[in-house]
Amino acid sequence: MAALLFGSLLLLLAIGAPVTFALGLAAIIAIWMGDIMPMLIVPQEMIRSVNSFPLLAIPFFILAGDLMQRGGISHRLVEFSRTLVGSMNGGLAMVAIVTSAFFAAISGSGAATTAAVGAILIPAMISQGYSASYAAANQAASGALGVIIPPSIPLILYAIAANQSVGAMFTAGFLPGFVVVGSLMIFAYCRALQHPATRGEPSSIGEIFRAGRKAILALLMPALILGGIYGGIVTPTEAAVIAVVYSFIVGAVIYRELPLRDIPNILRRSAITSAVVLSIIATAGLYGRIILSLQIPAAISELVVGVIESPWQFIILVNVLLLFVGMFLEAAAAILIFTPILLPIALNFGINPVHFGIIMVVNLAMGMFTPPVGLNLFIASQISRTSIANLTRAILPFVALMLAVLMIISFVPWLSLSILGR
């Protein structure tokens, strides 16, 4: 039955079935062929999987990201970042990275970060002498910060799947996120020393102050959201609702760049994105229920523990597995499928579940800019009008860099756990 369950999923994915249909059909096939539980469990388990208060944070953060993208917040973050680092070697590339970090701390979405920031900075980088493929690759990799820096939708999903605190996962993501940001900026600076790139004019203190004053409302948003969560004032779900209200007021009332006539389109786009994510969660929950009923995690755990002798060997094995999985499967589905399988083994090796979650999320974030299904790649390709083939070649150095960062995060638990005091 395990072979049938996994085999049917791989077959459906191979023929191009959407992830949610592949998960649901594979589960139904296993139930029907194996007669392991009544078919009535299908709708019951799917409803149970999405009937969770913390999951409400996901559609609200998605909507907040769409409101910010249209309401002028991303433009002000770009301008403020430009005054800070735009005059350095590789300045515009660094602006893309810094702005993506700011936007990630608001939206929680890698795709939204890539689209909002890339629409402004990819054309700007190309006009100042950067190659289109490098500009797109830089933004695709920077956009992955949206799933590493809290508030992050994959961190929420892992917290639910692993029965961990969402606030603890958000806190643990801070230092790893800063390590990724710093590594990308160092790479951009070093590359600019080896390749001709236009260097911007240094910004005066006055220009920095004026840009910061214009962006202050955008910069206050992460403090409002995360401060409320860590201060115990609001839950992550309530913080997501606050983010929506704040984004609307700032974009429509204060900046006046969010026309009311655009609200229906924004709501429709957010609803479609949320439906895709939540449908994956529903069918992944059904799929996970069957995995648990067949006692697959226990069997795999026994096998792995018998073969692997140390935690570092297990971490390497997990990273190799997730790197491969992330190339073909969306992060949400991968987290919900593999957390019930891998987490019990990690606990057997004494690996902290919060640290293990950070390893999973950072690893799967790379899948957003690795072919063949990296969503950030396709978004950046459309904006830059660069072929996927050229973009794939340009993204390889970023993949190598992120692999090095992933190893640091994997084998230095302090980065994930120090703020938590663990």
N, C-alpha and C positions, 0 to 999 in steps of 0.2 A: 504493500500500500504506500509506503514511503517513496518507492521508486515511481509509482504511478502519480503520486502527488507532485513530486518535483519534476518528473519527466514531462507531464502535461503542461506545467507552467512554462518550462523552457521551450517546449514546442510552440505554444501559443505566442510567447514573446518573439521567437525566431521568425514566425510568419507575419509579424507586425501588428498583433493585437494590442490595443491599448492596455496599459498596466492593470487598470481596475477590472477590465473584462477578463484578462488573463488570470488574475488572482481568483476572481469569482468563479469562472468556468472550471479552473483546475480543482477548486474546492468541491464544486458540485459533482464533477466527474468522480472524485475520490469517494464522496458520500454515496453516490449512486452505484458505482462498481463494487465498493467494499462493504456497503450496507453497515457502516460503522455507527451511524446515528440517523434519526429520522430527518427527512428532508425539511421538515418544519423548522429545524434549527437554523436554516439559511437566513430567512428574514429576521428571526429573533436575534441571532448573533450580530448581524449587520447593524440592526437598530441599537443593540447594546453597545457596540463599538463606538458609535458616534454620540451616544447619550451620555455626554460627559461635560460638566460645567467648564473645566479648564480648556476643552477643545474650542469653546466659543471664542477664545482669544485669537484663533487662527483667522476666521473671516474678518474680524474687526481689524487686525493688524494689516491684512491684505487691503481692506478698504482705506485704512489710514495711509498706506503707501501710495495708493492711486490718487488720493486727495492731495497729498504732498507733491506728487509728480506734476499735477496739473495746476496747483495753487501757487507756484513761484518759489517754493521752499528750496527745491534742488538748485535753482539758478543762484540764489543767495548763498547757499553753501559752497557752490563752485567759486563764486567771486571772493568769498572770505578765504577759502583755501588757496586761491591764486595769490593773494596778498601775503600769505604766510610763507609759501614754498615755491611760488611761481618763478622767482628769479634765479633759482639754483640750477645746476646742470641737471637736465632731465626734468625741469620744473613742471611742465604741463603733465607729464606722466605721474609725477608725485601729486599734483593737484587731483588727478583722477583717483589716486589711491586714498588720499586724505578725505576727499569728498565722499567716496564710497564708504569709508569708515564712519563718517558722520551720518550718512543716509542709512547705513546698516543699523546704527544705534536707534533708528526711528522706525524703520519699516519691517525689519526682520525677514526680508525676502531677498534672495540673491537675484532673481530675475528682475524684480522691481528696481533694485539698485543698479543693475547693468543698464536697463532701459532708461531710467531717469537721468543718470549721470552721463551715460554714454551718448545720449542724444545731443548733449551740449559739448562734451569734451572730445569725442572722437573726431568730429569735423574740425574742431579748433586745433587739435594735435596735427592733423593732416595738413591744415593750412600753414602751420609753422614748420613744416619740413619733416615731420615724422612719417614713416611709411604707413600706409593704411593697414597693413597686416599687423605691424607692431602696435599701433594705436588700438586696434580692435582686440588684440591678444591681451594687452595691458588692462583694458577695461573688463574683459571677460574674466580674467583672474581676480581683479579687484572686486568685481561684483560678488564673488564667492564669499566675501566678508559678510554679506547679508545673512548667511546661515551660521556664521561663527560668532560674531559679536552680538551679544544680547541687546534687545529681545529677538530671539531666533525661533522660527517656527519648528525646525528640526529638533532644537533643544526642548521645546515644549512636548513634541511627540515622544522623544526618548524618555522624558520625565514621566509621562503617562505610562508608556510601555514598561518601564523599569520600576515603577512605583517609587519614584524619587521626587523630591521637592523641586518645583519649577524654579523657585527663587534660588535654590542651591545650584542648579544647573546654569542659570544666568550668571551668578557670581563666579562660578568656575570658568566661564567662557571669556572673562575679561583679559587676563594675562595672555592666554594663547592667542586671542585676537590681536593684542598689541604686538606679539612676536611676529605674527603674519604680516601686519601692517609695516613694521620695521624692516622685515626681510624684503618685502616688495619695494620699499623706498630705497633701500641700499642697492638692490638690483637695478632700479631705474637710474640711480646716480652713476653707478659703475658703467652701465651701458652707454649713457650719455657721454662719458669720457672717451669711449672708443668709437662712437659714431657721431657724425655732425648733427647737432640739434640746436635749434634756436633757443637762445637764452633770453628770458624776459627781463624787463627793467626792474631793478629792486623797488619795492614798495616802501613808501615813507611811513612813519609812525601814524601820521594823520590818515593815510589811505587805509592802513590796517584797522584803525579805530573806526573809520566810517563804514568799511565793509563789515566789521564785527557788529556795529550798531544795527545795520540793516539785517544781519543774519541772527541777531540775538534771540528772536522768538523761535527760530528753527533750532538754535543751539540749546535753548532751554528745554526743549521737548524731551530729549533723552533723560535729562535730570529730573523732569517731572514724572516721567513714566517709571524709570528705574528707582528713583528716590522713593516714590510711593510704594513700590513693591518691597524694597529692602527695608524701608522704615516700618513695614507692617501696616501701613495705612490702607492699601488696596491689594486685592489679589491680581495676578497677571491678567485675568480676564477683565476685571474692572479697569485696569490700566489701559488695556487695549481699547475699551470704550472711550476712555478719556482721550486717548490718542486720536480717535476719529473726530470727536467733538472739537478738540484743540486744532486739528488740521483744517477742519471746515471753517472755524472762526478766523484763523490766521489767513487762510487762502482767500476766503470770500469776503470777509468784513474788513480785515486790517490791510492785507496786501491788495485786495480787490482784483486778483488775477484769476479767480475761480468763478466764472459765470454760472449763474443758477441753471441756465439751460444745459450745461454740461453734466449736471448731477445725475440725470437718468442714465446717460451713457457710462458714467463712472460706476454707478451702482450695478448696472448690467455686467460690465466687465469684471468687477469684483465678485459678483455672484457666480459668474462662470468659473473664475479661478478657484473660488472657495468650493464650488461643487466638485471640481476635479480632485482637489486635495481630499475633501471629506469622503468622496466615493472610494478613493484609494484606501483611506483609513477603514471604511466599512468592510470592504472585501478583504483587506489585509487582516482585520480582526477575525473574520470567518476562517481564513486560511490558517491563522495562528491557532485558532481553537482546535482545528483538526490536527495540527502539528503536536499540540499538547496531548490530545486524546490518544494519539498513536505513540506517545512517550518518546518522540524523536529526540528532544533535547537531552533526556537522560541517557539515551543510547549513544548519542554523539559525545556527550560529556565523558562517559565511561571510556569510549574509544580514544578520545583525545588525551585524557589524563593518563591512559595506559601507554601512549606513544610519546607524548611530550613531557619532559621532565622539569621544566622551569618556566616561570612566568614570562621571561623575555622571549623564549621560543614561541609561546602562545601568542604574544603580542605581534611578533613578526608574521606568524601565520594568519592572524586576524587582519592585519594590514594588507597583506597580499590578497586575501579573499575579498575584502571590502573594496580595494582598488579595482579589482576585476568587476565586482558587482556594480560599483558606481559608474562604470563605463556604459552599462546597459539599463540600469534601473534607477528610477528617481529616488532621491534621498528619503522621502516620506515612506515609500513602500519598503525600501531596504531596511530602514530602522524598525518598522513594525514587524517585518518578517524575521529579521536576524537577531533582534534583541532577546526574544524568548529563548533562542537557541544558544547564543554565545554568552549571555550574561551569567547563567548558572556556572558555566565553565570558568569564566573570569573570577567569579566568587570563590570557586574551589582553589584557584591559584592565589587567592588573597588580594586580588586587584580591587581597588576601591570602585564601586559602581559609578560614582560621579566622574572619576577620572576616565573610566572605560567609556562613558557616554561622550566625553569630549573627544577621545580618540576616534570614536565612530563618526561623530559629526564632522570633524576636521577632515577625516579621510573621505567621507562621502561628499563633502564640499568640492573636492577636486573633480568629482564626476560632473559638476556643473560646467566645467570648461575642458573636458576631455571628450574626444569623439568616441563612439558615433552618435550619442544622444545628449551631449552637453548642451543644455538649454541656453546658457550664457553665450556659447559659441554662435548659435544661430541668431540670437538677438544682436550681438556685436557684428556679425557678418552682414546682416540686413542694414544696419546703420552705416557701416563703412563701405558697403558694396564690394566686399572682398569675398572671394570664393572660399568655401570651407576647406579646400585643399591647401590654399596659401595660408589660411588662418591656422590650420592644424600644424604646419611647420613652424609658424611663429610662436605657437603656444608651448612648444616642447621645452624651452628653457624655463618657463614658468612652472611646468609640471615637475621638472627636476628640482627647482627651488622649493616647491611645496612638499616634495617628498623628503627633502632634508629637514624642513620645519616639522613635518609630521613625525619624523624619528625623534626629534628633540622633545616634542610634546608627549610622545608615547613613553619615552624612557626617563623623563624628568617629571614625575607626578607633582612635584612642588608647584609647577606653573599652574596646575589646575586646582590644587587643594590648599595652597598657602592662605588665600584670602578667607577660606572657610575655616581655617585653623585646624585642619585635619592632618 
